[in-house]
C-alpha cells in the first residue's frame, strides 16, 4: 500500500516544476485524502488549478515559508510535508544573498517548527548536488538546510514527526535547466558553453518525483537519500539539441563548478550503497545505526562526482530526454 494513500499532504513551493509534477503523480497513482499547495504566486496557482481540472482533493494556500504563522495555519491536519520551496537561481542568489538565507535557511527552520508543533508524521526536504562541498551561496544555504532537517529528528524527541532529505542533480526541463536555453538558441546556430569539460548529473522530473515518494516510504528519520544517476557532458546535450550549431565557449560563471558532487569523501564514511541509491546516515548520538536491507558501506575514499561516474548518457539518449 502506498505511504500516501488516504493522507493529507502539503508541498511548499508547490507551483514549481517539481511541485506540479508531484501533485499530478500523487493524485493519479496514490489516492491521497487531500493535497495542499503552498506558494507565493496566485497566478501560478490559478494556472495549476486549471491544469488539474478543479480536482476537489487539491487546496491552494498563498503563503511564504518565511512566514511561520502562515505555516502553522497551513500545516493544520497535515500528515506529510514535502519541502520544495527555495531560491535556487545561482546568479540571483549571489547578488541577493540574504534573501536566499531568509528563504532557504530561515524558511527551512520555519517548516521544521511548524511540522513539530502540528505533529506532522513525515517531512522530506529537497536538496541539491550543489550542497555537497558547496562553492556558491545557493549550495551553502542548502547544506545548512540539510543539516537543519537532519538535526530536527533530535528536536522531535518522543513526538511522531520524522525528517529526511533527498539530494539529486540537475532536473531535465525544470526552470533554469540548460534544455530550454539551448532550444531557444538553436535557430541561431550558436550555443554558449561555459567549458567543454563540464559534466552534470541528470534526472528527469518523473524520476525525481518517484524517488521522493519512494524515500517517503522508506525513511526512518535522519537519512539523506541520493539516487544513482547518469552523468552527461554539457557539450553532448548541445549536440543533441542543435547538432549543427557552433559552440561558443564563454567561461564558467561565478559560483559554478566544473563538475558536480553528491557525496564527498567525508560523507562517504557514513554512506551505505543500497543498490539503486545511496543513504548518508546522520553522524549523531540519537541515530540507531539502522541499516537498509541489503545495503553495504561504500569503500574507503569513495566520492560520488559527475566526472568520475561510471554511468554516462549518450547524445542519442540526451536527445530523447530533450524531446520528452
C-alpha positions, -999 to 999 in steps of 0.1 A, spaced: 0 0 0 13 35 -8 26 55 21 5 84 7 -29 66 4 -55 85 23 -30 110 37 -33 148 39 -2 161 21 13 196 18 40 207 -6 58 240 -2 68 257 -35 41 235 -50 36 256 -82 72 250 -93 83 224 -119 87 196 -93 55 206 -74 33 204 -104 46 170 -115 45 157 -79 9 167 -74 -2 152 -106 16 119 -99 2 116 -63 -34 123 -75 -31 98 -103 -13 70 -85 -16 73 -47 -52 82 -38 -45 109 -12 -72 124 10 -60 159 0 -30 179 -12 -23 214 0 -2 235 -24 16 264 -6 33 290 -28 36 328 -32 23 333 -68 -15 334 -72 -13 334 -110 7 301 -110 -19 287 -85 -47 297 -108 -30 281 -138 -22 249 -119 -58 247 -107 -69 249 -144 -44 221 -153 -58 199 -126 -94 204 -137 -106 216 -103 -98 183 -85 -116 187 -51 -87 170 -33 -64 199 -40 -63 231 -20 -42 262 -27 -26 283 1 -10 316 -6 20 320 17 57 321 21 80 297 41 95 329 56 62 334 75 60 310 105 24 320 114 12 311 79 29 277 80 14 270 114 -20 275 100 -13 257 67 0 226 85 -32 221 104 -43 184 99 -13 177 76 4 143 79 31 145 52 51 176 41 73 178 10 95 209 13 104 221 -23 104 259 -18 137 275 -24 156 304 -41 179 285 -64 190 306 -94 227 309 -87 234 344 -101 203 359 -84 212 343 -51 248 355 -53 235 391 -59 208 388 -32 225 367 -6 204 375 25 172 369 5 184 333 -1 193 330 36 158 341 46 141 316 23 164 286 22 177 286 58 151 306 79 123 291 58 136 256 65 136 262 102 101 276 100 89 244 82 106 223 109 90 242 137 55 241 122 58 204 115 68 197 151 41 219 166 14 204 143 28 168 148 32 161 111 42 125 106 68 127 78 87 156 63 111 153 34 131 182 21 145 185 -15 182 193 -17 207 196 -45 241 183 -56 253 218 -51 250 213 -13 279 188 -13 312 208 -9 294 240 -19 312 268 -38 282 291 -42 257 306 -17 228 285 -30 247 253 -23 258 267 11 222 276 21 210 242 11 238 225 30 226 244 61 190 234 53 200 198 50 217 198 84 187 215 100 163 189 87 186 160 99 190 176 133 153 182 136 149 145 144 166 151 177 143 180 185 113 158 178 121 136 208 91 115 215 69 134 190 59 114 159 74 138 134 104 124 114 125 143 89 147 132 59 164 148 29 166 139 -8 196 151 -28 198 148 -66 213 165 -97 201 187 -125 165 182 -134 157 179 -172 131 205 -182 130 224 -149 132 262 -148 169 271 -151 177 238 -170 200 241 -200 175 224 -222 151 254 -226 181 277 -232 196 255 -259 162 250 -276 156 288 -276 190 295 -291 191 265 -315 178 286 -345 208 310 -342 232 281 -348 253 293 -319 251 278 -284 270 292 -253 291 266 -234 308 275 -202 335 249 -205 339 219 -229 349 197 -199 318 204 -178 297 175 -166 265 172 -146 243 146 -130 210 143 -148 175 133 -137 140 137 -152 112 153 -133 93 120 -132 123 102 -118 128 129 -92 91 127 -82 93 89 -80 124 90 -59 109 114 -34 78 93 -30 99 61 -25 121 79 0 90 90 20 81 53 22 115 41 34 126 69 57 131 63 94 142 99 101 176 115 97 187 100 63 199 119 33 189 98 2 209 101 -30 197 83 -62 222 67 -85 221 89 -116 238 91 -150 262 118 -159 262 139 -191 286 162 -208 271 197 -215 286 196 -250 268 164 -257 235 180 -247 243 208 -271 250 183 -299 217 165 -291 196 196 -294 215 215 -322 240 192 -339 249 218 -365 254 247 -340 287 263 -333 297 261 -296 308 295 -281 330 289 -250 320 317 -226 338 305 -194 325 293 -161 302 317 -143 308 329 -107 296 302 -83 297 274 -109 316 241 -106 333 223 -135 319 190 -121 291 184 -96 293 162 -65 266 145 -45 287 126 -19 321 138 -8 348 117 8 339 128 44 302 120 40 312 86 25 323 73 59 286 73 68 272 62 34 255 30 25 251 16 -10 215 4 -12 216 -8 -48 198 19 -68 205 47 -43 228 57 -15 219 66 21 240 91 40 234 83 77 235 111 103 265 114 125 245 118 157 242 100 190 205 95 185 209 76 153 205 39 159 227 28 130 198 13 112 210 -5 81 190 -5 49 181 -41 39 207 -55 15 229 -23 18 267 -22 23 291 6 33 308 23 4 346 17 2 371 40 19 378 71 -1 346 69 -21 331 100 -36 302 104 -60 311 130 -86 297 137 -121 331 134 -138 341 100 -122 307 84 -126 305 51 -144 271 57 -160 270 82 -189 242 93 -212 249 92 -249 240 120 -274 211 99 -286 198 93 -250 201 130 -243 181 138 -275 153 115 -263 153 133 -229 153 167 -245 124 157 -268 103 142 -240 
